[in-house]
Amino acid sequence: MWKNLTKLEKWFKKRTYPMKLKDFQQQIFDYLSEKTLTPPRFIADKKGISREIRINSYKDSFINGVIDVIEKDYYVTCLFIHEDTNTYIKNYLKSYPPSSHFINEEGRHFPKYIKEHPPSKAPDFLYELAQMEWLMNEAFYNYYSYKKEEKTPPTKGTFLHVNPSLTFLTSSWPLDKIWNEEKPYNKKDSFITLWATEDRSIHVQGWSPLEFQVLQTLKQYPILEEAVEHLDDSASTEELTSIFSKTLPHWIQLKMIFGNENN
């Protein structure tokens, strides 16, 4: 691995900087794909990062913490830091704390930090490399359509609906709320739902296992009477009554069920 990384450094040093970031991005994608220096899931194709990879990164943000997510977002960059990556990222977070960042955008300013505080043994292209990796993450929003996703029943666990637009990057994604929503339930048994509506607002909510099951049943059987029939064996009448009286109106208001075909 390190022998290959040395070759990569030499390859970049032959280039003349600054080069257009788009060209830089394409060249390193091609090079990494050819040399298979990273797992295939970290190499974005022309359509950017897949839904599964990005959602897994969202999950990591509240399960494993900020540092782990940044290391994944900047997988190749971190290979070239040649320092204690964990400590380096901690120092970065002191300068750019993730208090009000968009969802999973704790690492947005990481390239800038690298430029301001370059690692002692870092290659001269590290700043551009970090920028490229961040663009790879942002590319996800350009190619993933939440409208298409509506046609596919969500899998068990966290699921995400987003509009394919970088406009979302200027909208507030309450990452801290995702973490807080996990607290009422056991992490292994709770579910975080993220979805977008036509006004391009992003919604985040944590559900108990039963609430999540009811929600999915209502999406599958839009007629309430049919949904109740399929839920009779899942919970007591009192539990279902509580969900229908407290949570169901909230779901309808947010167009998560009953007439949400166009969202």
C-alpha positions in Angstrom: 0.0 0.0 0.0 2.6 2.6 1.0 4.8 1.7 -2.0 1.8 2.5 -4.2 1.2 5.8 -2.3 4.8 6.8 -3.0 4.1 6.3 -6.7 1.0 8.4 -6.4 3.0 11.2 -4.8 5.5 11.1 -7.6 2.7 11.1 -10.2 1.2 14.2 -8.8 4.5 16.0 -8.5 4.9 15.8 -12.2 1.8 17.9 -12.7 1.8 21.7 -12.8 -0.3 23.5 -10.2 -2.7 25.1 -9.9 -4.8 23.1 -12.3 -8.5 23.2 -12.7 -10.2 21.3 -9.9 -12.4 19.5 -12.3 -9.4 18.2 -14.3 -7.7 17.3 -11.0 -10.7 15.4 -9.9 -11.0 13.4 -13.1 -7.3 12.6 -13.1 -7.2 11.3 -9.5 -10.4 9.3 -10.0 -8.8 7.7 -13.0 -5.6 7.0 -11.2 -7.2 5.6 -8.1 -9.5 3.4 -10.2 -6.6 2.1 -12.2 -4.3 1.4 -9.2 -7.2 0.3 -6.9 -5.6 2.2 -4.0 -8.9 2.5 -2.3 -11.9 0.2 -1.9 -14.2 0.7 -4.9 -17.0 2.2 -2.8 -14.8 5.2 -2.2 -14.2 5.9 -5.8 -16.9 8.0 -7.3 -17.9 7.5 -10.9 -19.6 10.1 -13.1 -22.7 9.8 -11.0 -21.0 10.5 -7.7 -21.4 8.5 -4.6 -24.2 5.9 -4.3 -27.2 6.3 -2.0 -26.1 3.4 0.1 -22.6 4.8 0.8 -23.9 8.2 1.7 -26.6 6.9 4.0 -24.1 4.7 5.7 -22.0 7.8 6.3 -25.1 9.5 7.9 -25.5 6.5 10.2 -21.9 6.7 11.2 -22.2 10.4 12.2 -24.3 9.5 15.2 -23.1 6.0 15.9 -19.3 6.3 15.6 -18.9 10.1 15.9 -17.6 13.0 13.9 -13.9 11.9 13.6 -14.8 8.6 12.0 -17.0 10.3 9.4 -14.4 12.8 8.5 -11.9 9.9 8.0 -14.3 8.2 5.7 -15.1 11.4 3.7 -11.4 12.1 3.3 -10.2 8.5 3.1 -7.5 9.1 0.5 -6.4 12.4 2.0 -5.9 10.9 5.4 -3.5 8.3 3.9 -1.2 11.2 3.1 -1.3 13.1 6.4 1.5 11.0 7.8 0.6 12.1 11.3 -1.8 10.8 14.0 -5.0 11.4 12.0 -7.2 11.2 15.0 -5.3 14.0 16.7 -5.1 16.1 13.5 -8.9 15.9 13.0 -9.5 16.8 16.7 -7.4 19.9 16.2 -9.4 20.7 13.1 -12.7 20.4 15.0 -11.3 22.9 17.6 -11.0 25.5 14.8 -14.2 24.4 13.0 -16.5 22.9 15.5 -19.5 21.0 14.1 -22.1 22.9 16.1 -24.3 24.2 13.3 -23.1 22.3 10.2 -25.4 20.7 7.7 -26.0 17.1 8.0 -22.8 15.1 7.6 -20.9 18.2 6.6 -18.6 18.3 9.6 -15.7 18.0 7.2 -16.6 20.8 4.8 -13.8 23.1 6.0 -11.2 20.3 6.3 -9.4 21.3 3.0 -9.1 24.9 4.3 -7.7 23.6 7.5 -5.1 21.5 5.7 -4.1 24.6 3.8 -3.8 26.6 7.0 -2.1 23.9 8.9 -0.4 21.5 6.5 0.9 18.3 8.1 4.6 18.2 8.4 5.3 15.5 5.9 2.3 16.1 3.6 2.7 16.2 -0.2 2.2 19.5 -1.8 -1.0 18.4 -3.5 -2.8 17.5 -0.3 -5.0 20.6 -0.3 -6.3 19.9 -3.8 -6.8 16.2 -3.0 -8.9 17.1 0.0 -11.0 19.5 -2.2 -11.5 16.8 -4.7 -12.7 14.3 -2.1 -15.2 16.8 -0.8 -16.5 17.4 -4.3 -17.0 13.7 -4.5 -19.2 13.8 -1.5 -21.2 16.8 -2.8 -21.7 15.0 -6.1 -24.1 12.8 -4.3 -26.7 15.5 -4.2 -26.5 16.1 -8.0 -27.5 12.6 -8.9 -29.8 11.2 -6.2 -33.5 11.9 -6.6 -35.8 11.4 -3.7 -38.8 11.3 -6.1 -37.4 8.1 -7.7 -36.7 6.7 -4.3 -40.3 7.1 -3.3 -41.1 4.3 -5.8 -38.9 1.9 -3.9 -40.0 0.7 -0.4 -37.3 1.8 2.1 -35.3 -0.9 3.7 -35.3 -1.5 7.4 -33.4 1.1 9.3 -32.4 4.6 8.2 -33.6 5.9 4.9 -33.2 9.2 3.1 -35.1 11.3 0.6 -33.2 14.2 -1.0 -33.7 16.4 -4.0 -30.9 16.2 -6.5 -29.7 19.8 -6.0 -26.8 21.4 -4.4 -29.3 24.0 -3.2 -29.7 21.6 -0.2 -26.1 22.5 0.8 -27.3 26.0 1.7 -30.2 24.6 3.8 -29.9 23.8 7.4 -29.5 20.1 8.1 -29.8 19.6 11.9 -27.1 17.1 12.6 -27.3 17.7 16.3 -31.0 16.8 16.2 -30.2 13.4 14.7 -27.9 12.6 17.6 -30.5 13.9 20.1 -33.3 11.9 18.5 -31.4 8.7 19.2 -31.3 9.2 23.0 -34.9 8.2 23.9 -34.4 4.7 22.4 -31.9 1.9 22.4 -29.6 2.7 19.4 -29.9 -0.9 18.1 -33.7 -0.7 18.0 -34.5 2.9 17.0 -34.8 4.4 13.5 -33.8 7.8 12.1 -35.9 9.0 9.2 -34.8 11.9 6.9 -36.9 13.1 4.1 -37.4 16.1 1.8 -40.6 17.9 0.7 -41.2 20.0 -2.4 -40.4 23.2 -0.7 -36.8 21.7 -0.3 -37.0 21.6 3.5 -35.4 18.7 5.2 -37.0 16.8 8.1 -35.4 14.6 10.7 -37.2 12.4 13.2 -36.4 9.4 15.4 -39.0 6.7 15.7 -39.4 3.8 18.1 -39.4 0.4 16.5 -43.2 0.2 16.7 -43.7 3.7 15.3 -41.4 2.8 12.4 -43.4 -0.3 11.7 -46.7 1.6 11.8 -45.3 4.2 9.4 -44.1 1.6 6.9 -47.4 -0.3 7.1 -49.3 3.0 6.4 -47.2 3.7 3.4 -47.8 0.2 2.1 -51.6 0.2 2.9 -52.8 3.8 2.4 -56.3 2.9 3.6 -56.3 3.2 7.3 -58.6 0.3 8.0 -56.4 -2.1 5.9 -53.3 -0.9 7.7 -54.9 -1.5 11.1 -55.8 -5.1 10.1 -52.1 -5.8 9.4 -51.0 -4.2 12.6 -53.4 -6.1 15.0 -50.8 -8.6 16.0 -47.9 -6.1 16.3 -49.0 -4.2 19.4 -51.7 -3.7 21.9 -54.7 -1.5 21.2 -53.5 1.1 23.7 -50.1 1.4 21.9 -51.7 1.7 18.5 -54.2 4.2 19.7 -51.4 6.4 21.2 -49.5 6.4 17.9 -52.6 7.1 15.8 -53.7 10.0 18.1 -50.2 11.6 18.6 -48.0 10.7 15.7 -50.4 10.0 12.8 -51.5 13.7 12.4 -47.8 14.7 12.3 -47.1 12.2 9.5 -50.1 13.5 7.5 -49.2 17.1 8.0 -45.6 16.4 6.7 -47.1 14.5 3.7 -45.2 11.3 4.7 -48.4 9.3 4.1 -51.8 9.7 2.5 -51.3 11.8 -0.7 -47.5 12.0 -0.7 -47.0 10.5 -4.2 -45.6 13.7 -5.6 -43.1 14.4 -2.8 
